[in-house]
Amino acid sequence: MQTISETIAALKAGTVTSRALVQESIDTFEADRKSGLPLNAFLEIYDDALALADAADKEIAAARSEGTLDALFEKKPLLGLPFANKDNISVRGKKLSCSSKILQGYVAPYNATVINRLLDAGAVPLGRCNQDEFAMGSSTEYSIYGPTRNPINRDYVSGGSSGGSTAAVAANQALFGLGTETGGSVRLPASYCGVYGLKPTYGVLSRWGVVAYGSSLDQVGIIGHTPGDIARPLAVMCGVDMYDDTSADLPEGKSLLNLEAYSAQELAALKIAVPKQFLESKGMDEDVAKVFAETRAWFESKGARIDTVDLPVLDASIASYYVIALSEAASNLSRFDGIRYGGRVDNNAGYDQLYVDTRSAGFGPEVKRRIIIGNYVLSEQFSGDTYKKGMSVRARIQREVAQLFGNYDLILCPTCPTPAFRLGQKVDDPLSMYLSDLFTTFVNLARIPSLSVPAGHTRGDGVEAGLTKGFGGEFLKAAATGHSDSMPVGIQFAGPMFSEKKILRIAQAWEEEHPGCGCPVKG
């Protein structure tokens, strides 16, 4: 699959049409659905996707005849391009279930702001994608529709909670995808599936029309094959939204439409921090550590200065995160009671029993677990003290990370301590599943942007672990079959608030020396 820039050039040249792009995605989805071991990335293809593609083709044809193609694509920078949408982002007139039984049959009455802005830019919503129920999970196994498989090896998880959108992009079923993040739910599947995944600064992308999990942490994220494939959608979606009081402008956001890689001089001037706490993690996989060491060596070969820094507060990040996230989840999900929102189980036994029966039948085990813990933390016994302490730790994390960026341009660390794991391996071990977020949650707590960059792979049959150039050789051959025993490894580039452009430009420099890293599955 071509990059967004290459696809736009082809649309302008007339060598491809939007209908052909959408039809190719649909055909790829249908062929996969009928295979013996489908990815289960898309839950449905929207019934008007081809009609929107035809409308885009008419606009392009008219502009071509009038000699105004460049002006048209300046006005609509994503015209005719299909994208994957997560099942918790509203698209008017389309189903939205958050992959939960309690919302089955619900149809969104309006578009989320990010969807409206993509539509205004000419993009084509292709369909809704699988996720962990209410975005609670790290593997996309907690879904009423079943798990989403990893396109590199279908016996492995795709990561979560945005595993559906990510697998769709990695398997070339969509040009780019939308996910949501509360503690790593875009970056984690991006790492597992070998693509790029951006968690922007909190507020840069409006949350209006996105079903809430943890409101002070949630953020829409973007998945793509290259940094440029993330930069262009970010440019059209970012900015203040009158419907979201937490939204914020992104300086130089529109300039992301034409992403330029960091120059050799800029790379040499970088000062990069590596947190000591992550280097000393006992759960770090040996192959992940090798890929990280080689990524660090690449920066050093460019002349960047890299220091190991001590941030003891990071040891409390995952505890703080789960206290805050689960408390806010319990509050946000209280509305799904069979009266205000969601399906209803009414046995004519009174309001209290209706509430119990509806939520018992409607929520899955992981959502119930998190609601119970969240309500316990917020209970009268604690008087909210635990939540307040979690917020106090969060404030310290924000303060110390901001101070760190007074001296450094970038924080470099693995996205996850391990590569993707086998389906079912951790589904009954919630503590082990929660620790998948060990390196990602500090980003959400500090409200800074971070990009998961595909940097290498684990060892496998005939494949050495480490940094790869274009995911080439034996790894690529095995990945193309969907049965590789060597799995991708992602490394995080995290920067100060509103530094998305810098992070993506650095990643573009990486991509130009490691082309194809974000396209492990060729189609």
C-alpha positions in Angstrom: 0.0 0.0 0.0 1.2 3.5 -0.9 1.7 6.3 1.6 -0.9 9.1 1.8 1.4 11.5 -0.2 1.9 8.9 -2.9 -1.8 8.1 -3.0 -2.7 11.8 -3.4 -0.2 12.1 -6.2 -1.9 9.1 -7.9 -5.3 10.6 -7.5 -4.1 13.9 -9.1 -2.5 12.0 -11.9 -5.6 10.0 -12.5 -3.8 6.6 -12.1 -6.1 5.7 -9.3 -9.6 6.7 -8.1 -11.1 7.0 -4.7 -13.6 4.3 -5.6 -10.8 1.9 -6.5 -9.1 2.7 -3.1 -12.2 2.0 -1.2 -13.1 -1.1 -3.2 -9.6 -2.4 -2.7 -10.0 -2.0 1.1 -13.4 -3.7 1.0 -12.1 -6.6 -1.1 -9.1 -7.0 1.2 -11.5 -7.0 4.2 -13.9 -9.5 2.5 -11.1 -11.9 1.5 -9.8 -11.8 5.1 -13.2 -12.3 6.6 -13.7 -15.4 4.5 -10.3 -16.8 5.4 -9.9 -19.6 8.0 -8.4 -17.2 10.5 -9.7 -13.6 10.0 -8.1 -10.6 11.7 -11.5 -9.4 13.0 -10.3 -5.8 12.6 -13.4 -4.2 11.0 -16.7 -4.9 12.6 -18.6 -3.5 9.6 -17.9 -1.5 6.4 -20.1 1.6 6.2 -22.8 1.3 3.5 -22.1 4.7 2.1 -18.3 4.4 1.8 -18.4 3.8 -2.0 -20.9 6.6 -2.5 -18.6 9.1 -0.7 -15.7 7.8 -2.8 -17.7 8.4 -6.0 -18.5 12.0 -4.8 -14.8 12.5 -4.3 -14.0 11.3 -7.8 -16.5 13.7 -9.3 -14.9 16.6 -7.5 -11.4 15.5 -8.7 -12.6 15.1 -12.3 -14.3 18.5 -12.3 -11.1 20.2 -10.8 -8.9 18.4 -13.3 -11.0 19.7 -16.3 -10.9 23.2 -14.8 -7.1 23.1 -14.0 -7.8 23.6 -10.2 -6.6 20.3 -8.8 -3.9 21.8 -6.6 -6.4 24.3 -5.1 -8.9 21.4 -4.5 -6.4 19.4 -2.6 -5.3 22.4 -0.6 -8.9 22.9 0.4 -9.4 19.1 1.0 -6.0 17.6 1.9 -7.4 14.1 2.4 -9.9 14.0 -0.5 -10.9 10.4 -1.4 -8.8 8.7 1.2 -10.4 5.8 3.2 -9.7 5.5 7.0 -10.6 3.1 9.7 -12.6 4.3 12.7 -12.7 2.9 16.3 -16.0 1.7 17.6 -16.2 4.4 20.3 -16.0 7.5 18.0 -19.4 8.7 16.7 -20.3 8.7 13.0 -23.8 10.0 12.4 -26.3 7.3 11.4 -23.8 4.5 12.1 -23.7 1.9 14.9 -21.5 2.7 17.9 -21.2 -0.1 20.5 -17.8 0.4 22.2 -17.7 -3.4 21.6 -20.1 -3.9 24.5 -23.3 -5.8 24.8 -24.9 -2.9 26.7 -24.7 -0.6 23.6 -25.6 -3.1 20.9 -28.1 -1.5 18.5 -27.1 2.1 19.4 -26.8 4.5 16.5 -24.8 7.7 16.8 -27.0 10.8 16.3 -24.1 13.1 15.3 -20.5 13.1 14.2 -17.6 13.4 16.5 -15.6 16.6 15.9 -12.6 14.6 14.6 -15.0 12.9 12.1 -16.5 16.2 10.9 -13.0 17.6 10.3 -11.9 14.6 8.4 -15.1 14.7 6.3 -14.5 18.4 5.6 -11.0 17.4 4.4 -12.6 14.9 2.0 -11.6 11.7 3.8 -13.9 8.7 3.5 -14.9 6.8 6.7 -14.5 3.2 5.7 -16.0 1.4 8.7 -15.9 0.8 12.4 -13.2 -1.3 14.1 -13.0 -3.7 17.0 -11.7 -2.6 20.4 -11.6 -3.7 24.0 -14.9 -3.1 25.6 -15.2 0.6 26.5 -11.5 0.8 25.6 -10.6 -1.1 28.8 -7.8 -3.5 27.9 -4.4 -3.9 26.3 -5.0 -6.7 23.8 -8.4 -6.3 22.1 -9.5 -9.5 23.7 -12.2 -7.9 25.9 -14.7 -7.5 23.1 -18.1 -9.0 22.6 -17.1 -9.5 18.9 -14.1 -11.7 19.8 -10.4 -10.7 19.7 -8.6 -8.9 16.9 -5.6 -10.9 15.7 -2.2 -9.6 14.9 -1.6 -9.4 11.1 2.1 -10.4 11.6 1.1 -13.6 13.4 -2.5 -14.4 13.9 -1.9 -16.5 17.0 -0.9 -13.3 18.8 -2.8 -10.2 20.1 -2.9 -7.0 18.1 -2.7 -4.9 21.3 -5.4 -2.7 22.7 -7.6 -1.1 23.1 -7.3 0.3 19.6 -6.3 -3.1 18.2 -8.9 -3.1 15.5 -7.9 0.1 13.8 -4.2 -0.7 14.1 -4.6 -4.2 12.7 -6.6 -2.8 9.8 -3.9 -0.3 8.9 -1.1 -2.8 9.4 -2.9 -5.3 7.1 -3.5 -2.6 4.4 -7.2 -2.6 4.9 -7.1 1.2 5.4 -4.7 4.1 4.7 -4.8 5.4 8.3 -6.8 4.8 11.4 -8.3 6.6 14.4 -7.9 5.1 17.9 -8.3 6.5 21.4 -5.8 6.5 24.2 -6.2 6.6 28.0 -2.9 5.0 29.0 -1.3 3.7 25.8 -4.1 2.2 23.8 -2.8 3.6 20.4 0.9 3.2 21.0 0.7 -0.3 22.4 -1.0 -1.9 19.3 1.2 0.2 17.0 4.2 -1.4 18.7 2.7 -4.9 18.5 1.7 -4.6 14.8 4.7 -2.7 13.5 3.2 0.6 12.5 3.4 4.2 13.8 1.0 5.4 16.5 0.6 8.9 17.9 -0.8 10.0 21.2 -1.1 13.8 20.8 -0.9 16.4 23.6 -4.1 16.3 25.7 -6.7 18.6 24.1 -5.1 18.9 20.6 -7.8 16.6 19.2 -11.3 17.2 20.4 -13.0 14.5 22.5 -16.5 15.6 21.6 -18.4 12.6 20.2 -15.9 10.1 21.8 -17.4 7.8 24.4 -15.5 8.6 27.7 -13.4 6.2 29.7 -11.2 8.4 31.9 -12.0 12.0 30.9 -8.8 13.6 32.3 -6.7 11.1 30.4 -8.6 10.3 27.2 -7.2 11.4 23.8 -7.9 10.5 20.2 -4.8 9.1 18.5 -3.8 8.3 14.9 -2.2 5.2 13.4 -0.3 5.2 10.1 2.3 3.5 8.0 4.7 6.5 8.1 5.1 9.7 10.1 3.7 11.6 7.2 0.6 9.4 7.2 0.0 10.6 10.7 1.0 14.3 10.2 -1.6 15.0 7.5 -4.7 13.8 9.4 -3.4 15.5 12.5 -3.2 18.8 10.6 -6.8 18.7 9.6 -8.2 17.4 12.9 -6.3 19.5 15.4 -7.4 22.7 17.1 -9.9 24.3 19.5 -13.5 23.0 19.4 -16.4 25.0 20.9 -17.9 21.7 22.1 -14.9 20.6 24.1 -13.6 23.0 26.8 -10.4 21.0 27.2 -9.5 21.4 23.5 -6.4 23.4 22.5 -4.7 24.8 19.4 -1.6 23.1 18.0 1.0 25.7 17.0 2.1 25.2 13.4 -0.5 22.5 13.1 -1.3 23.3 9.5 2.3 23.1 8.5 2.1 19.3 9.2 0.5 18.9 5.8 4.0 19.0 4.3 6.2 17.1 6.8 9.9 17.6 6.4 12.4 15.3 8.1 14.9 16.6 10.7 18.2 17.6 9.0 21.5 16.1 10.0 22.4 19.3 11.8 19.1 19.2 13.8 19.6 15.6 14.7 23.1 16.3 15.9 21.8 19.1 18.2 19.3 16.9 19.9 19.5 16.3 23.7 17.7 13.1 24.6 16.8 11.7 28.1 16.4 8.0 28.9 14.7 7.4 32.2 16.7 5.2 34.5 13.5 3.7 35.9 12.7 2.1 32.5 16.2 0.8 31.9 16.0 -1.0 35.2 12.6 -2.6 34.6 12.8 -6.3 35.6 10.1 -7.2 33.0 12.0 -5.9 30.0 12.2 -8.5 27.2 15.8 -9.2 26.1 14.9 -8.6 22.4 13.1 -5.4 23.2 16.2 -4.2 25.1 18.4 -5.0 22.1 16.2 -3.0 19.7 16.2 -0.1 22.1 20.0 -0.2 22.4 20.3 -0.1 18.7 17.8 2.7 18.3 19.8 4.7 20.9 23.0 3.9 19.0 21.4 5.3 15.8 20.7 8.6 17.5 24.3 8.7 18.9 25.7 8.0 15.5 23.9 11.2 14.3 25.7 13.2 17.0 22.7 13.4 19.5 23.6 13.7 23.2 21.8 11.0 25.2 21.8 11.0 29.1 20.3 8.6 31.5 18.1 10.6 33.9 16.7 9.7 37.3 12.9 10.3 37.7 11.9 8.3 40.8 8.3 9.5 40.5 7.9 7.3 37.4 7.9 4.3 39.7 4.5 5.5 40.9 3.1 6.3 37.4 1.2 3.0 36.8 -0.4 3.0 40.3 -1.4 6.7 39.9 -2.8 6.0 36.4 -5.0 3.1 37.5 -6.4 4.9 40.5 -7.3 7.9 38.4 -8.5 6.0 35.3 -10.6 3.4 37.2 -12.2 6.1 39.4 -13.2 8.2 36.3 -14.3 5.0 34.5 -16.7 4.1 37.3 -18.1 7.6 37.2 -18.4 7.8 33.4 -20.0 4.4 33.0 -22.7 5.1 35.7 -24.9 6.5 33.0 -25.3 3.1 31.3 -28.1 1.9 33.6 -30.9 0.9 31.3 -32.7 4.2 31.9 -30.5 6.9 30.6 -28.3 5.0 28.1 -27.8 1.4 27.0 -30.0 -1.7 26.7 -32.4 -2.7 29.5 -33.1 -5.9 31.4 -36.4 -5.3 33.2 -37.8 -8.2 35.2 -40.4 -5.9 36.9 -38.7 -6.3 40.2 -38.1 -2.6 40.9 -35.6 0.0 39.9 -32.7 -1.4 42.0 -33.0 -4.8 40.5 -33.4 -3.3 37.0 -30.1 -1.5 37.5 -28.3 -4.6 38.8 -29.7 -6.9 36.1 -29.0 -4.4 33.2 -25.4 -3.8 34.2 -24.7 -7.4 35.1 -25.9 -8.6 31.7 -24.5 -5.6 29.7 -20.9 -5.3 30.9 -18.1 -7.8 30.4 -15.9 -9.1 33.2 -13.0 -6.6 32.7 -15.4 -3.6 32.6 -17.1 -4.9 35.8 -13.7 -5.3 37.4 -12.7 -1.7 36.7 -16.0 -0.3 37.8 -15.9 -2.2 41.1 -12.3 -1.0 41.8 -13.2 2.6 40.8 -16.2 2.7 43.0 -14.2 1.2 45.9 -11.6 3.9 45.5 -14.3 6.6 45.4 -16.3 5.0 48.2 -17.3 6.7 51.5 -14.8 4.6 53.3 -12.0 6.4 51.5 -13.8 9.7 51.0 -12.0 10.0 47.7 -8.6 10.2 49.5 -7.0 7.6 47.3 -8.2 9.5 44.2 -6.8 12.7 45.6 -3.4 11.1 46.2 -3.4 9.7 42.7 -4.0 13.2 41.4 -1.2 14.6 43.6 1.2 12.1 42.2 0.0 13.0 38.7 0.7 16.7 39.4 4.2 15.8 40.5 4.8 13.7 37.3 3.6 16.6 35.2 5.8 19.1 37.0 9.0 16.9 36.9 8.5 15.9 33.3 8.0 19.5 32.3 11.2 20.4 34.2 13.1 17.7 32.4 12.1 19.1 29.0 13.7 22.4 30.1 17.0 20.6 29.4 16.1 17.9 26.9 14.2 17.7 23.5 13.1 14.1 23.7 12.4 11.2 26.1 13.4 7.9 24.5 12.1 4.5 25.8 10.5 1.3 24.6 6.8 1.4 24.0 6.2 -1.8 25.9 8.4 -4.1 28.0 7.5 -7.0 25.8 6.5 -7.7 22.2 3.0 -9.0 21.4 1.9 -12.1 23.4 -0.2 -15.0 22.4 -4.0 -14.8 22.4 -5.3 -16.0 25.8 -1.9 -15.7 27.5 -2.9 -12.9 29.8 -6.6 -12.6 29.5 -7.2 -14.2 32.9 -4.2 -12.4 34.5 -5.3 -8.7 34.8 -2.3 -7.6 36.8 0.1 -8.9 34.1 -2.1 -7.2 31.4 -2.0 -3.9 33.3 1.8 -4.0 33.4 1.8 -3.9 29.6 1.2 -0.1 30.1 4.3 0.3 32.3 6.1 2.6 29.8 3.1 4.4 28.4 1.0 5.8 31.2 3.4 8.5 32.3 2.8 10.2 28.9 -1.0 10.4 29.5 -0.5 11.6 33.1 1.9 14.3 31.9 -0.4 15.2 29.0 2.5 15.2 26.6 2.7 13.8 23.0 4.4 10.5 22.2 4.9 8.5 19.0 5.5 4.7 18.9 8.0 4.1 16.1 8.5 0.7 14.5 12.2 0.1 15.2 12.9 -3.6 14.9 11.7 -7.1 15.7 12.3 -10.0 18.1 14.3 -13.1 17.1 12.6 -15.9 15.2 13.3 -18.8 12.9 16.2 -17.6 10.7 15.8 -14.0 12.0 18.0 -12.2 14.3 16.5 -9.8 16.9 17.3 -6.1 16.5 16.8 -3.0 14.4 15.7 -3.6 10.9 16.0 -1.6 7.7 12.5 -1.7 6.1 11.6 -4.9 7.9 13.4 -6.7 5.2 14.7 -10.2 4.4 13.3 -13.2 6.3 11.2 -11.2 8.6 9.3 -9.6 5.7 8.7 -12.9 4.0 7.3 -14.4 7.2 5.3 -11.3 8.1 3.6 -11.3 4.7 2.1 -14.7 5.4 0.7 -13.7 8.7 2.6 -16.5 10.5 5.9 -14.8 11.5 7.4 -16.0 14.8 9.4 -12.8 14.9 7.3 -9.9 16.2 7.7 -6.1 15.8 9.1 -3.9 18.5 8.2 -0.2 19.0 10.2 2.6 20.5 8.7 5.8 21.9 9.7 9.3 21.0 8.1 11.6 23.6 8.4 15.4 23.7 7.1 18.4 25.6 3.5 19.5 25.2 2.6 20.7 21.7 5.8 19.3 20.2 4.0 17.0 17.7 5.7 18.5 14.7 9.2 18.0 16.2 8.5 14.4 17.1 7.1 13.6 13.7 10.0 15.3 11.9 12.5 13.3 13.9 10.5 10.1 13.2 10.5 11.1 9.5 14.3 11.2 9.5 14.2 7.7 11.1 11.8 6.5 8.4 13.9 7.8 5.6 16.8 5.7 6.8 14.6 2.7 7.6 12.0 2.8 4.8 9.0 0.6 5.0 9.3 0.0 8.8 5.6 1.0 9.1 4.5 -1.4 6.4 5.4 -4.9 7.6 2.5 -6.7 5.8 2.7 -6.1 2.1 -0.5 -6.2 0.1 
